[in-house]
Amino acid sequence: MTAIPDAVRHLRELALSAARAASVRAAAKLGIADALGDEPSTVEELAAATGTDPGALGRLLRTLAWHGVFAEDEAGRYRHTEMSKLLAEDAPRSLKHIVLWGTEPWSWELWPHLDEAVRSGTSVFPLLHGKDFFEYLHAEAPESAEVFDRAMTQSSRLSATAIADRIELDGSETVADIAGGQGHVLATLLERHPDLSGALLELPGVLANADPRLRPGGPLAGRVRLVPGDCRDEVPVPADVYVLKNVLEWDDDSTVTTLRNVAGAARPGARVLVLENLLDDSPELGFTTAMDLLLLLNVGGRKHTEDGLLALVAAAGLRLVDVRPLNSYLHVIEAVVDHA
């Protein structure tokens, strides 16, 4: 029997790779990881726990196990793997909502139009829906907007401790988290530095679901301002340190405008900390390049190379201080606001 060349096998799998994403999404939606305990379970037991058809569930589990999400033993029972545990709602490093965010219904509509986006160099989302992505999300897809907020919080939880460990804030009085989602990073920084005050600038709909620690009645509420707004329009927050984590992913003009807005609000000598996945120095390049294409499709944005992002920082009038890795997928670009 003639072996199928690796290139043929790999390309065929790539062409059907949507099945992988759909399988992981289905597992998250069905709550399979939550239904599976510490001991292996049969397909029938899992079907009863998740309200699914045993035959169809077995087919889904077979696909997932092939990719290392769950594992099948010799008796045909399924057990957890390191990846499947991350789909559980209450896992310490849960990726459940990040998985759901990356496979939301609007994403399936966009991917077939990638060739059009590559030809034009711009987002195809307004052509499909008649409005910009985030306008659509909050006006017509509130459930997806909620998934987005939860996904950003999960992402922040994965990196918040590393950020708090690696960012020096001694001597600073105020830190501003710009477009910081529900504020998990800010809350972690405030807990780590009891003398620090903070501000979270976000869209009003996001602030309504801010981290409970930051909202009125929360343990950090007395040290934080929740400021509604869009950082591309204005940054009405004076501070000593500004944190922008995975924010500067729009078109280049919007990125420069945001950085200039930060500089305009900053106190003399304020530090601006840009935390981003870089395209050219990341062990997680598969994730970053995929996100780069998704940003092209939905907002006309991009992930950056180091040189590309530093050029935008310079165009905004900020003085570069340092570029350093934070963890396996984030870099910190530190700049200073030099007021005349």
C-alpha positions, 0 to 999 in steps of 0.5 A, spaced: 500 500 500 502 506 497 503 511 503 499 518 503 505 523 502 505 528 509 504 534 505 497 531 502 495 529 509 496 535 512 493 539 507 487 535 507 486 536 514 487 544 514 482 544 509 477 541 514 480 544 520 473 548 521 471 541 524 476 542 530 474 549 532 467 546 531 468 540 536 472 544 541 466 549 541 461 544 541 464 541 547 464 547 551 457 549 549 455 542 552 459 542 558 462 535 557 468 537 561 464 539 567 460 533 566 466 529 566 469 527 573 476 525 576 474 518 574 473 515 567 466 515 564 462 511 558 459 515 553 452 513 555 454 516 562 456 523 559 450 523 554 445 522 560 449 528 564 449 532 558 442 531 555 446 528 548 445 523 543 450 517 545 452 515 538 453 523 536 457 524 542 461 518 541 463 521 534 464 528 537 469 525 543 473 521 538 474 527 534 476 531 540 480 525 543 484 525 536 487 532 538 488 531 545 482 534 548 479 528 552 482 521 552 479 514 551 482 508 555 482 501 553 475 500 555 472 505 551 471 510 557 473 517 557 478 521 561 480 528 562 487 531 559 490 537 560 487 540 555 480 538 556 480 540 563 481 547 561 474 547 558 471 546 565 467 553 567 471 553 574 478 550 572 483 555 575 486 557 568 479 555 564 479 557 557 472 556 556 469 563 554 476 564 550 474 558 546 467 560 545 469 567 543 473 565 537 468 560 535 462 565 535 457 565 529 459 571 526 466 568 526 464 563 521 461 568 517 467 572 516 472 566 514 470 565 507 471 572 506 478 572 507 480 573 500 476 579 499 479 582 506 486 580 503 485 584 496 482 590 500 486 590 506 480 592 510 475 589 514 469 585 511 464 586 517 461 592 515 459 590 508 456 584 511 452 587 517 452 594 515 455 597 521 462 596 525 464 590 529 463 592 536 457 597 534 454 590 531 456 586 537 453 591 543 446 592 538 445 586 535 449 580 539 448 581 546 450 574 548 456 574 544 458 581 547 457 577 554 462 572 551 467 577 549 467 580 556 468 573 559 473 571 554 477 578 556 477 576 563 479 569 562 485 572 558 487 577 563 486 572 569 492 568 565 496 574 565 494 578 571 499 575 576 505 575 571 503 583 570 503 584 577 510 580 578 513 584 572 511 591 573 514 595 577 509 600 581 513 602 587 512 610 587 506 611 583 500 614 585 495 612 580 495 607 574 490 607 569 487 601 565 485 603 558 480 599 555 481 594 560 475 590 560 472 588 566 478 590 570 481 584 572 488 586 571 487 593 575 484 589 581 490 585 581 495 591 581 491 594 586 491 588 591 498 588 590 499 595 591 495 597 597 497 605 596 495 605 589 489 608 586 486 606 579 482 608 574 478 603 569 476 606 562 471 602 558 465 602 554 459 603 559 456 597 557 462 593 559 463 597 566 456 595 568 459 588 569 466 590 571 470 586 576 465 586 583 472 588 587 471 595 583 464 596 583 460 600 589 461 596 595 467 592 593 473 592 597 477 596 592 471 601 590 474 606 594 481 606 590 478 606 583 474 610 578 470 607 573 470 612 567 465 610 561 468 612 554 472 610 548 479 611 548 480 613 541 475 619 542 478 621 549 482 619 555 480 623 561 484 620 566 490 623 569 495 618 571 502 616 573 502 609 569 497 607 563 496 600 562 494 598 555 493 590 554 491 587 547 488 594 546 492 597 540 489 592 535 485 597 530 488 600 524 494 604 525 491 611 525 486 609 531 492 606 535 496 612 534 490 616 536 489 612 542 496 613 544 496 620 543 490 621 547 493 617 553 499 622 552 495 628 552 492 626 559 498 623 562 502 627 568 509 629 566 513 623 566 508 618 566 509 611 564 505 607 558 505 600 558 503 597 552 502 589 553 501 585 546 502 579 542 508 580 537 508 577 531 516 576 530 518 573 537 513 569 540 513 561 542 505 562 540 506 564 533 500 560 531 495 563 535 498 570 534 498 569 526 490 566 527 488 572 531 492 577 526 487 574 520 481 575 525 483 582 526 483 584 519 476 581 518 472 584 524 475 590 525 481 592 520 486 591 525 492 587 526 497 584 531 504 587 530 511 586 529 516 589 534 518 594 529 511 596 527 509 597 534 515 601 536 514 605 529 506 607 532 509 609 539 514 613 536 509 616 531 504 618 537 510 622 540 512 617 546 519 616 548 521 608 548 524 606 554 524 598 554 521 592 550 521 585 554 517 579 554 512 578 560 510 571 559 510 566 553 505 570 549 506 577 551 511 583 551 511 589 554 513 595 551 514 601 556 514 608 553 514 615 557 510 621 556 515 627 555 511 633 556 515 640 553 
